[in-house]
Each structure stands twice: as structure tokens, then as C-alpha cells.
Amino acid sequence: MGIPIELQDVDYDNDQPYIPLEPDAERMEADDYTPEECDNLIAAEVLLPKGDILVPATVVGRKRDHSGQPVGTSNPNPILDTRVYNVQFSNGHRGICCQCNS
């Protein structure tokens, strides 16, 4: 027995079930996403304070704890956002940074 038509993705122009051109391009399930895939700060270029100057760095990922879970949680209010990121400076050194304000 197939999926009822009202539960299928339908091309409303033709009233036919939607068949993707590329089956591998299907949307992922919500549980299949990692925190990095939905994080808008990964790969961002930022300026971080070092003494009296601002040094450019690139956000390369989330910092993880000993069990592999990302440190901190996201919150729409920047003051309550506790995520911690790994950054790489232009000279190749790496460090950590937390999002204090965006």
C-alpha cells in the first residue's frame, strides 16, 4: 500500500506526486543534521581582540567536550548564547572563542 496522495509531496501544477530529478538530492531528516550544518557562524571571518588590536580569524568549527558533544547552546538572545567555537588565525595558530554578541 502506497502513501496517501495528501501526504505525498505533490507538484500542484500537474497534481502528480513530486519525483526529484536527483534522488540523492532529497532533503535530510531533521535528526540527520549536525550542529555545524545549521550554524551560520562556521566559516565566518571575524576580528578578535588581541591586546589593543583586532586580529582576523576564521571560525572553523564548534568546540567539543570529552564525549564529542558541542559545548554550549544556541539562543536567539546573544547574551544567553553559550556556544564556544574553534578559530584559526591567519598565521595558522588556533584558539577558542565564544559568541558574546553578534
Stockholm file with secondary structure:
# STOCKHOLM 1.0

chainA/1-102         MGIPIELQDVDYDNDQPYIPLEPDAERMEADDYTPEECDNLIAAEVLLPKGDILVPATVVGRKRDHSGQPVGTSNPNPILDTRVYNVQFSNGHRGICCQCNS
#=GR chainA/1-102 SS CCCCGGGSCEETTTTEECCCSSGGGCCCCGGGCCTTTTCTTTTCEEEEEETTEEEEEEEEEECBCTTSCBSSCCCSSTTTCCCEEEEEETTSCEEEEECCCC
#=GC SS_cons         CCCCGGGSCEETTTTEECCCSSGGGCCCCGGGCCTTTTCTTTTCEEEEEETTEEEEEEEEEECBCTTSCBSSCCCSSTTTCCCEEEEEETTSCEEEEECCCC
//
